[in-house]
Amino acid sequence: MTPLVVSPGRALQGVLRVPGDKSISHRGAIIGAIAHGTTRVSGFLQADDCRSTLRCLRAAGVPIDERVDEIEVRGRPLQEPEEVLDVGNSGTTIRLLAGVLAGHPFHSVLTGDASIRRRPMDRIADPLRRMGARVSGRQGGRLAPLAIDGGRLSGIDYATPVASAQVKSAVLLAGLFAAGPTSVREPAQSRDHTERMLGVFGAAVERDGLTTRLRGPVALRAAQVRVPGDFSSAAYFIVAASLVPGSRVEIRDVGLNPTRTGLLDILTMMGARVEVADLREEGGEPVGTVAVRATPLHGAVIGGDLVPRAIDELPVLAVAACLAEGETVIRDAAELRVKESDRVEALARELGRLGARVEPRPDGMVIAGGRPLRGGRVTSGGDHRIAMSLAVAGLCAGGSVTVDDPGNIETSFPGFAEALRRATGG
């Protein structure tokens, strides 16, 4: 794969749009597959992760028609797959599909790439077993591949030990097929895309603080889903425009779900000039425009309930912290260590190659700000969010930054390099 080379010095300018939201695209396809009728998902993200979801659904007998940025899903009862379902690099696919497959009376096997096979799956396997499914895997069901024999589920009241939208979604999706009420209690608020979308498809979902409930079995009705721009993709341009002198951008039609926008709160704490305009609701999701101007930043303490609202954006926030005045502490973020890579160690190692001082901690990191970054050669380690964060660092360094192994960016943001080139006029 050709390395991604990013040179500094050009301000970001103009009006930008980013590809469709990955989380919502996954859910539109999966929930549409189990709803009665034909669901149209417009703005669908044609990235590797979302294509993995479509491939797995087709293998389970779901007819799906694709256009450039739209899919039509003809919902029907899933069929026993004749093959192992390969989710590629997509944690969302394996965890959400596990919940759906647990509700079906047949045998299925889910696996993925080396990264997926390292990620913890007991966090979904345990509650699905409690509901009545048989779930086995490596190391006692802790790791994929996962073998699932589903059907005849009963609802449960489950307190998840981590604030994870994927865990919550897996249990709620299984609850659609279960007899009786299913509830999930979280220690902090995670993304609520599944709850919002289930309501659009006709499910009666109750939310009380950090508890989400539904009563199964539930017959869903097909719906029209409009996917907004992905806030996590917009984050790289929001941070870059905050850092590169002279930058001023507007990112339009981007999803602004409050369970996802912790980045904006954190940047505001750090002194950024960030504004939200044209806020509206489309298909149950808040959508609007984010306007950003460059300004000097200062360090901050990032932890608590902010972390699950910004977990995917913490890598690029680490880049901002390197260039902010003073120290930044990121804590309560042990989840960073079990993503596509150990993002704590990856950031410490790769940003360190550019002259940053990042001290890893078990649940986060401490970053000494105000140290100029230098050019150099870094690697993504197979992690798309590390790759894009390092590209943002390249815009702010003293020389060009070469990012090796950038192909993984295609899992979430196809066309990222071209979008960055257009935004900087380079």
GUGUVEX-457375 format. One record per residue (C-alpha): residue in one letter; chain; x, y, z. Coordinates in pm, whole numbers, plus 50000, padded with zeros to 5 digits. Last residue first. Layout:
<guros>
<guro "A", "A", <X, Y, Z>> ...
</guros>
This chain:
<guros>
<guro "G", "A", <49705, 52108, 49840>> <guro "G", "A", <49400, 52331, 49874>> <guro "T", "A", <49392, 52240, 50243>> <guro "A", "A", <49034, 52112, 50246>> <guro "R", "A", <49074, 51957, 49902>> <guro "R", "A", <49384, 51759, 50001>> <guro "L", "A", <49219, 51640, 50322>> <guro "A", "A", <48916, 51519, 50128>> <guro "E", "A", <49147, 51343, 49882>> <guro "A", "A", <49329, 51165, 50164>> <guro "F", "A", <49001, 51065, 50330>> <guro "G", "A", <48847, 50917, 50015>> <guro "P", "A", <48700, 50614, 50191>> <guro "F", "A", <48647, 50698, 50557>> <guro "S", "A", <48555, 50404, 50783>> <guro "T", "A", <48720, 50076, 50682>> <guro "E", "A", <48899, 50253, 50395>> <guro "I", "A", <49137, 50411, 50647>> <guro "N", "A", <49285, 50060, 50683>> <guro "G", "A", <49489, 50123, 50367>> <guro "P", "A", <49711, 50372, 50552>> <guro "D", "A", <49995, 50122, 50614>> <guro "D", "A", <50277, 50376, 50650>> <guro "V", "A", <50204, 50738, 50739>> <guro "T", "A", <50472, 50978, 50611>> <guro "V", "A", <50484, 51312, 50792>> <guro "S", "A", <50625, 51613, 50608>> <guro "G", "A", <50810, 51876, 50807>> <guro "G", "A", <50773, 52102, 51112>> <guro "A", "A", <50448, 51932, 51206>> <guro "C", "A", <50092, 52071, 51211>> <guro "L", "A", <49943, 51921, 50896>> <guro "G", "A", <50134, 51599, 50963>> <guro "A", "A", <49964, 51567, 51304>> <guro "V", "A", <49634, 51553, 51115>> <guro "A", "A", <49773, 51259, 50915>> <guro "L", "A", <49872, 51094, 51243>> <guro "S", "A", <49509, 51117, 51354>> <guro "M", "A", <49396, 50962, 51026>> <guro "A", "A", <49626, 50661, 51066>> <guro "I", "A", <49547, 50613, 51436>> <guro "R", "A", <49176, 50613, 51354>> <guro "H", "A", <49222, 50357, 51077>> <guro "D", "A", <49420, 50109, 51288>> <guro "G", "A", <49646, 49857, 51109>> <guro "G", "A", <49954, 49965, 51305>> <guro "S", "A", <49906, 50312, 51159>> <guro "T", "A", <50276, 50367, 51103>> <guro "V", "A", <50506, 50668, 51141>> <guro "R", "A", <50780, 50834, 50938>> <guro "G", "A", <50900, 51181, 51028>> <guro "G", "A", <50830, 51550, 51043>> <guro "R", "A", <50868, 51735, 51369>> <guro "L", "A", <50608, 51828, 51628>> <guro "P", "A", <50657, 52136, 51838>> <guro "R", "A", <50626, 52080, 52215>> <guro "G", "A", <50356, 52293, 52377>> <guro "G", "A", <50177, 52006, 52540>> <guro "A", "A", <50299, 51729, 52769>> <guro "I", "A", <50047, 51448, 52726>> <guro "V", "A", <49935, 51216, 53005>> <guro "M", "A", <49765, 50894, 52896>> <guro "G", "A", <49465, 50668, 52935>> <guro "D", "A", <49336, 50391, 53161>> <guro "P", "A", <49655, 50195, 53230>> <guro "R", "A", <49866, 50509, 53172>> <guro "P", "A", <50085, 50585, 52872>> <guro "E", "A", <50309, 50894, 52887>> <guro "V", "A", <50302, 51099, 52567>> <guro "R", "A", <50590, 51336, 52494>> <guro "A", "A", <50572, 51448, 52133>> <guro "G", "A", <50877, 51460, 51904>> <guro "L", "A", <50732, 51307, 51589>> <guro "R", "A", <50848, 50956, 51681>> <guro "G", "A", <50677, 51009, 52017>> <guro "L", "A", <50352, 51060, 51828>> <guro "E", "A", <50399, 50706, 51697>> <guro "R", "A", <50491, 50533, 52023>> <guro "A", "A", <50262, 50712, 52267>> <guro "L", "A", <49974, 50703, 52020>> <guro "A", "A", <50015, 50331, 51952>> <guro "E", "A", <50050, 50248, 52322>> <guro "V", "A", <49724, 50421, 52410>> <guro "R", "A", <49551, 50301, 52094>> <guro "D", "A", <49600, 49934, 52173>> <guro "S", "A", <49482, 49839, 51827>> <guro "E", "A", <49146, 49794, 51655>> <guro "K", "A", <49002, 49883, 51997>> <guro "V", "A", <49091, 49709, 52322>> <guro "R", "A", <49339, 49957, 52474>> <guro "L", "A", <49121, 50261, 52412>> <guro "E", "A", <48859, 50104, 52640>> <guro "A", "A", <49091, 50190, 52931>> <guro "A", "A", <48964, 50548, 52891>> <guro "D", "A", <48886, 50657, 53249>> <guro "R", "A", <49174, 50905, 53210>> <guro "I", "A", <49312, 51151, 52955>> <guro "V", "A", <49537, 51415, 53112>> <guro "T", "A", <49650, 51718, 52911>> <guro "E", "A", <49946, 51929, 53021>> <guro "G", "A", <50020, 52284, 52922>> <guro "E", "A", <49985, 52479, 52600>> <guro "A", "A", <49815, 52281, 52326>> <guro "L", "A", <50018, 52122, 52044>> <guro "C", "A", <50047, 51772, 52188>> <guro "A", "A", <49690, 51800, 52322>> <guro "A", "A", <49555, 51852, 51971>> <guro "V", "A", <49724, 51529, 51861>> <guro "A", "A", <49575, 51349, 52161>> <guro "L", "A", <49236, 51484, 52052>> <guro "V", "A", <49294, 51293, 51727>> <guro "P", "A", <49328, 50969, 51924>> <guro "L", "A", <49043, 51060, 52164>> <guro "E", "A", <48788, 51093, 51883>> <guro "D", "A", <48667, 50734, 51888>> <guro "I", "A", <48601, 50748, 52265>> <guro "A", "A", <48437, 51091, 52261>> <guro "R", "A", <48095, 51041, 52424>> <guro "P", "A", <48226, 50734, 52612>> <guro "V", "A", <48500, 50960, 52759>> <guro "L", "A", <48298, 51267, 52855>> <guro "D", "A", <48118, 51076, 53131>> <guro "G", "A", <48435, 51056, 53339>> <guro "G", "A", <48761, 51181, 53195>> <guro "I", "A", <48945, 51455, 53008>> <guro "V", "A", <49164, 51695, 53207>> <guro "A", "A", <49264, 51990, 52993>> <guro "G", "A", <49556, 52150, 52809>> <guro "H", "A", <49540, 52482, 52627>> <guro "L", "A", <49449, 52568, 52270>> <guro "P", "A", <49553, 52854, 52041>> <guro "T", "A", <49287, 52944, 51782>> <guro "A", "A", <49188, 52819, 51440>> <guro "R", "A", <48826, 52865, 51340>> <guro "V", "A", <48553, 52598, 51336>> <guro "A", "A", <48192, 52588, 51217>> <guro "V", "A", <47987, 52271, 51276>> <guro "T", "A", <47663, 52241, 51079>> <guro "G", "A", <47357, 52036, 51171>> <guro "V", "A", <47193, 51699, 51230>> <guro "P", "A", <47016, 51552, 51534>> <guro "E", "A", <46896, 51194, 51468>> <guro "G", "A", <46538, 51059, 51473>> <guro "G", "A", <46509, 51040, 51097>> <guro "E", "A", <46626, 51398, 51054>> <guro "E", "A", <46633, 51641, 51346>> <guro "R", "A", <46759, 51999, 51322>> <guro "L", "A", <47054, 52215, 51423>> <guro "D", "A", <47128, 52484, 51165>> <guro "A", "A", <47435, 52600, 51360>> <guro "V", "A", <47700, 52463, 51598>> <guro "E", "A", <48004, 52673, 51688>> <guro "V", "A", <48367, 52589, 51766>> <guro "R", "A", <48635, 52840, 51861>> <guro "A", "A", <48865, 52620, 52070>> <guro "G", "A", <48972, 52711, 52425>> <guro "M", "A", <49062, 52367, 52562>> <guro "M", "A", <48728, 52331, 52742>> <guro "T", "A", <48561, 52412, 52408>> <guro "L", "A", <48767, 52135, 52250>> <guro "I", "A", <48641, 51894, 52516>> <guro "D", "A", <48276, 51989, 52468>> <guro "L", "A", <48306, 51957, 52090>> <guro "L", "A", <48478, 51618, 52120>> <guro "G", "A", <48200, 51493, 52350>> <guro "T", "A", <47975, 51502, 52044>> <guro "R", "A", <47873, 51136, 52010>> <guro "T", "A", <47606, 51084, 52278>> <guro "P", "A", <47478, 51431, 52189>> <guro "N", "A", <47388, 51313, 51837>> <guro "L", "A", <47528, 51583, 51610>> <guro "G", "A", <47533, 51404, 51274>> <guro "V", "A", <47688, 51617, 51000>> <guro "D", "A", <47490, 51797, 50731>> <guro "R", "A", <47756, 52067, 50695>> <guro "I", "A", <48117, 52101, 50805>> <guro "E", "A", <48213, 52470, 50799>> <guro "V", "A", <48578, 52566, 50788>> <guro "R", "A", <48820, 52840, 50895>> <guro "S", "A", <49193, 52782, 50915>> <guro "G", "A", <49439, 53069, 50947>> <guro "P", "A", <49676, 52883, 51177>> <guro "V", "A", <49640, 52502, 51172>> <guro "L", "A", <49519, 52373, 51510>> <guro "S", "A", <49144, 52429, 51532>> <guro "A", "A", <49101, 52348, 51163>> <guro "A", "A", <49286, 52019, 51219>> <guro "V", "A", <49066, 51932, 51517>> <guro "I", "A", <48741, 51992, 51330>> <guro "F", "A", <48880, 51828, 51016>> <guro "Y", "A", <48972, 51507, 51199>> <guro "A", "A", <48644, 51515, 51393>> <guro "A", "A", <48432, 51520, 51076>> <guro "S", "A", <48500, 51148, 51032>> <guro "S", "A", <48382, 51079, 51388>> <guro "F", "A", <48079, 51299, 51325>> <guro "D", "A", <47976, 51085, 51028>> <guro "G", "A", <47758, 51278, 50785>> <guro "P", "A", <47388, 51204, 50822>> <guro "V", "A", <47222, 50875, 50720>> <guro "R", "A", <46861, 50902, 50606>> <guro "V", "A", <46663, 50590, 50695>> <guro "Q", "A", <46324, 50511, 50540>> <guro "A", "A", <46136, 50247, 50735>> <guro "A", "A", <46036, 49880, 50731>> <guro "R", "A", <45814, 49765, 51018>> <guro "L", "A", <45945, 49574, 51321>> <guro "A", "A", <45758, 49292, 51494>> <guro "V", "A", <45873, 49281, 51858>> <guro "P", "A", <45896, 48975, 52083>> <guro "G", "A", <45973, 49124, 52312>> <guro "R", "A", <45944, 49409, 52560>> <guro "L", "A", <46189, 49698, 52542>> <guro "R", "A", <46404, 49874, 52798>> <guro "T", "A", <46696, 50119, 52821>> <guro "T", "A", <46850, 50219, 53155>> <guro "L", "A", <47102, 50504, 53197>> <guro "G", "A", <46835, 50764, 53272>> <guro "D", "A", <46502, 50604, 53196>> <guro "R", "A", <46464, 50507, 52832>> <guro "E", "A", <46172, 50310, 52695>> <guro "V", "A", <46175, 50157, 52348>> <guro "A", "A", <45843, 50074, 52183>> <guro "A", "A", <45963, 49933, 51852>> <guro "G", "A", <45815, 50077, 51532>> <guro "F", "A", <46110, 50099, 51293>> <guro "V", "A", <46172, 50466, 51382>> <guro "G", "A", <46179, 50365, 51751>> <guro "L", "A", <46437, 50097, 51674>> <guro "M", "A", <46644, 50370, 51511>> <guro "R", "A", <46660, 50589, 51822>> <guro "E", "A", <46743, 50298, 52049>> <guro "T", "A", <47014, 50173, 51814>> <guro "H", "A", <47171, 50517, 51769>> <guro "D", "A", <47203, 50569, 52146>> <guro "R", "A", <47579, 50604, 52184>> <guro "S", "A", <47694, 50536, 52539>> <guro "Q", "A", <47573, 50702, 52860>> <guro "A", "A", <47758, 50591, 53171>> <guro "P", "A", <47752, 50288, 53405>> <guro "E", "A", <47496, 50123, 53176>> <guro "R", "A", <47170, 49943, 53251>> <guro "V", "A", <47018, 49724, 52980>> <guro "S", "A", <46659, 49604, 52994>> <guro "T", "A", <46478, 49316, 52826>> <guro "P", "A", <46109, 49253, 52891>> <guro "G", "A", <45929, 48931, 52802>> <guro "A", "A", <45991, 48656, 52550>> <guro "A", "A", <46297, 48728, 52339>> <guro "F", "A", <46322, 48804, 51967>> <guro "L", "A", <46350, 49185, 51996>> <guro "G", "A", <46560, 49127, 52309>> <guro "A", "A", <46841, 48991, 52092>> <guro "L", "A", <46858, 49335, 51931>> <guro "L", "A", <46855, 49497, 52277>> <guro "V", "A", <47138, 49275, 52402>> <guro "A", "A", <47359, 49334, 52098>> <guro "S", "A", <47281, 49706, 52104>> <guro "K", "A", <47388, 49750, 52466>> <guro "V", "A", <47712, 49564, 52400>> <guro "Q", "A", <47786, 49766, 52085>> <guro "A", "A", <47689, 50094, 52251>> <guro "S", "A", <47944, 50030, 52523>> <guro "A", "A", <47953, 50188, 52867>> <guro "V", "A", <48127, 49901, 53046>> <guro "P", "A", <48011, 49665, 53324>> <guro "T", "A", <47674, 49606, 53156>> <guro "A", "A", <47387, 49569, 53400>> <guro "Y", "A", <47140, 49331, 53239>> <guro "D", "A", <46773, 49278, 53317>> <guro "I", "A", <46687, 48981, 53100>> <guro "G", "A", <46439, 48876, 52831>> <guro "S", "A", <46402, 48510, 52742>> <guro "L", "A", <46533, 48355, 52422>> <guro "R", "A", <46394, 48056, 52236>> <guro "G", "A", <46636, 48086, 51942>> <guro "G", "A", <47010, 48074, 51893>> <guro "D", "A", <47305, 47845, 51839>> <guro "I", "A", <47604, 48077, 51805>> <guro "A", "A", <47968, 47992, 51730>> <guro "L", "A", <48206, 48283, 51790>> <guro "P", "A", <48545, 48305, 51618>> <guro "A", "A", <48620, 48511, 51817>> <guro "L", "A", <48745, 48564, 52174>> <guro "R", "A", <48606, 48542, 52527>> <guro "G", "A", <48387, 48242, 52456>> <guro "G", "A", <48577, 48013, 52686>> <guro "Q", "A", <48918, 48105, 52553>> <guro "R", "A", <48810, 48072, 52191>> <guro "G", "A", <48440, 48075, 52120>> <guro "S", "A", <48105, 47947, 52232>> <guro "V", "A", <47758, 48098, 52243>> <guro "R", "A", <47448, 47896, 52320>> <guro "A", "A", <47151, 48132, 52337>> <guro "G", "A", <46920, 48137, 52639>> <guro "M", "A", <46907, 48501, 52752>> <guro "R", "A", <47188, 48441, 53002>> <guro "R", "A", <47398, 48310, 52715>> <guro "L", "A", <47338, 48636, 52526>> <guro "P", "A", <47443, 48829, 52838>> <guro "D", "A", <47778, 48644, 52859>> <guro "A", "A", <47858, 48637, 52486>> <guro "I", "A", <47831, 49015, 52452>> <guro "R", "A", <48103, 49119, 52699>> <guro "D", "A", <48271, 48786, 52635>> <guro "M", "A", <48367, 48917, 52292>> <guro "P", "A", <48689, 49096, 52386>> <guro "R", "A", <48900, 49197, 52083>> <guro "R", "A", <49191, 48983, 51966>> <guro "R", "A", <49003, 48794, 51693>> <guro "I", "A", <48871, 49125, 51562>> <guro "S", "A", <49227, 49254, 51512>> <guro "A", "A", <49337, 48934, 51337>> <guro "D", "A", <49050, 48961, 51087>> <guro "G", "A", <48696, 48848, 51148>> <guro "T", "A", <48481, 48562, 51274>> <guro "L", "A", <48115, 48477, 51320>> <guro "V", "A", <47972, 48125, 51315>> <guro "S", "A", <47605, 48036, 51278>> <guro "H", "A", <47375, 47757, 51395>> <guro "F", "A", <46997, 47787, 51379>> <guro "P", "A", <46694, 47896, 51576>> <guro "H", "A", <46729, 48275, 51535>> <guro "G", "A", <46736, 48520, 51827>> <guro "A", "A", <47107, 48475, 51895>> <guro "L", "A", <47163, 48570, 51530>> <guro "V", "A", <47040, 48924, 51600>> <guro "G", "A", <47261, 48975, 51905>> <guro "A", "A", <47564, 48824, 51732>> <guro "L", "A", <47493, 49053, 51437>> <guro "L", "A", <47537, 49355, 51663>> <guro "R", "A", <47867, 49233, 51806>> <guro "I", "A", <48027, 49106, 51486>> <guro "T", "A", <47920, 49398, 51269>> <guro "T", "A", <48009, 49671, 51517>> <guro "G", "A", <48357, 49526, 51568>> <guro "S", "A", <48424, 49554, 51195>> <guro "N", "A", <48769, 49455, 51072>> <guro "G", "A", <48653, 49177, 50838>> <guro "V", "A", <48309, 49060, 50950>> <guro "D", "A", <48351, 48708, 50808>> <guro "L", "A", <48036, 48496, 50843>> <guro "V", "A", <48133, 48128, 50826>> <guro "E", "A", <47946, 47963, 50541>> <guro "E", "A", <47610, 47801, 50465>> <guro "P", "A", <47432, 48068, 50667>> <guro "E", "A", <47111, 47959, 50844>> <guro "Q", "A", <46837, 48180, 50707>> <guro "L", "A", <46722, 48516, 50842>> <guro "P", "A", <46353, 48592, 50861>> <guro "R", "A", <46276, 48863, 50604>> <guro "G", "A", <46354, 49226, 50536>> <guro "R", "A", <46417, 49349, 50186>> <guro "V", "A", <46706, 49594, 50219>> <guro "E", "A", <46741, 49878, 49971>> <guro "I", "A", <47076, 50054, 49968>> <guro "E", "A", <47189, 50406, 49894>> <guro "D", "A", <47517, 50586, 49833>> <guro "V", "A", <47609, 50471, 49482>> <guro "R", "A", <47334, 50208, 49447>> <guro "E", "A", <47300, 49874, 49620>> <guro "D", "A", <47019, 49618, 49630>> <guro "I", "A", <47003, 49385, 49931>> <guro "P", "A", <46825, 49049, 49953>> <guro "V", "A", <46877, 48890, 50300>> <guro "G", "A", <46958, 48518, 50297>> <guro "A", "A", <47206, 48491, 50586>> <guro "A", "A", <47500, 48520, 50345>> <guro "R", "A", <47339, 48843, 50224>> <guro "L", "A", <47344, 48975, 50580>> <guro "C", "A", <47713, 48886, 50618>> <guro "R", "A", <47811, 49064, 50295>> <guro "L", "A", <47606, 49372, 50386>> <guro "T", "A", <47777, 49396, 50726>> <guro "S", "A", <48120, 49356, 50569>> <guro "R", "A", <48028, 49633, 50324>> <guro "C", "A", <47975, 49856, 50625>> <guro "D", "A", <48325, 49788, 50754>> <guro "D", "A", <48488, 49834, 50411>> <guro "A", "A", <48327, 50170, 50346>> <guro "Q", "A", <48027, 50248, 50129>> <guro "L", "A", <47856, 50462, 50392>> <guro "F", "A", <47481, 50468, 50330>> <guro "G", "A", <47357, 50821, 50251>> <guro "S", "A", <47012, 50679, 50184>> <guro "V", "A", <46891, 50363, 50360>> <guro "R", "A", <46573, 50227, 50202>> <guro "T", "A", <46390, 49957, 50395>> <guro "T", "A", <46165, 49709, 50217>> <guro "G", "A", <45900, 49521, 50413>> <guro "H", "A", <45883, 49355, 50755>> <guro "A", "A", <46190, 49437, 50964>> <guro "I", "A", <46478, 49194, 51032>> <guro "A", "A", <46705, 49308, 50746>> <guro "G", "A", <46614, 49673, 50801>> <guro "I", "A", <46756, 49649, 51153>> <guro "I", "A", <47088, 49523, 51018>> <guro "A", "A", <47113, 49760, 50721>> <guro "G", "A", <47008, 50074, 50906>> <guro "R", "A", <47223, 49974, 51203>> <guro "H", "A", <47543, 49947, 51003>> <guro "S", "A", <47475, 50278, 50825>> <guro "I", "A", <47398, 50449, 51156>> <guro "S", "A", <47732, 50348, 51308>> <guro "K", "A", <47927, 50438, 50993>> <guro "D", "A", <47779, 50786, 50953>> <guro "G", "A", <47773, 50890, 50590>> <guro "P", "A", <48072, 51051, 50422>> <guro "V", "A", <48194, 51401, 50518>> <guro "R", "A", <48090, 51741, 50390>> <guro "L", "A", <48308, 52049, 50381>> <guro "V", "A", <48257, 52421, 50326>> <guro "G", "A", <48570, 52631, 50295>> <guro "Q", "A", <48924, 52655, 50426>> <guro "L", "A", <49191, 52448, 50597>> <guro "A", "A", <49522, 52632, 50628>> <guro "R", "A", <49829, 52501, 50446>> <guro "G", "A", <50165, 52476, 50623>> <guro "P", "A", <50234, 52111, 50680>> <guro "S", "A", <50288, 51819, 50440>> <guro "V", "A", <50106, 51486, 50459>> <guro "V", "A", <50240, 51170, 50292>> <guro "L", "A", <50014, 50863, 50293>> <guro "P", "A", <50217, 50548, 50218>> <guro "T", "A", <50136, 50344, 49905>> <guro "M", "A", <50000, 50000, 50000>> 
</guros>
